[in-house]
Amino acid sequence: MGSFIRFLPLILVIALGVVLYRGLSLNPQDMPSALVGKTMPAFALKTLKDNGQVVTQVDLLGDIVLVNVWATWCPTCKYEHPYLVDIAKDPQVKLYGLNYKDDRAAAQQWLKNYDDPYVFSIFDEEGTLGLDLGVYGAPETFVIDHHGIIRKRFAGAIDTRVWRREFEPLIAQLVEEKNQGK
């Protein structure tokens, strides 16, 4: 029994190493979302630019929509932003922002400095909509079909490579479904 107790710390370190190695091998962009296949959660929040304008999930219906979660405190959002400006030029999708747990004035200045790709940005100062969406942090992007159903959640920055691999095939599928009246 005495020799087992001497090896117990070594066994615990090896077990912890195995658990940590497993965690490092996971892709954080593959985090599942319980909302994929379900409707956009109900919300009523003000827009970033106009403190008097309230928007709801109904304002996102009818088009293929990308909801991009962003914040001024997020360095990866700054990297992603020029790609979003290009994506916003695509007539097949509407790009909406979800300004997450941010300062209104700082976020408004950000969009003035770096160009505003969004139809509008929802101002989620307290993070309530982010919580309902299961947001872990920024940036994250949700693809919502023309019926208001969340079809994809992507955690991380979008760039040209990610757009082509992760989003273009789904957007093409959703455009085809919309054209067929599905």
Secondary structure, DSSP 8 states (H G I E B T S, - for coil): -HHHHHHHHHHHHHHHHHHHHHHHTS-GGG---TTTTSB----EEEBSS-TT-EEEGGGGTTS-EEEEEE-TT-HHHHHHHHHHHHHTT-TT-EEEEEEES--HHHHHHHHHHH----S-EEEETT-HHHHHHT--SSSEEEEE-TTSBEEEEEES---HHHIIIIIHHHHHHHHHHHHTT-
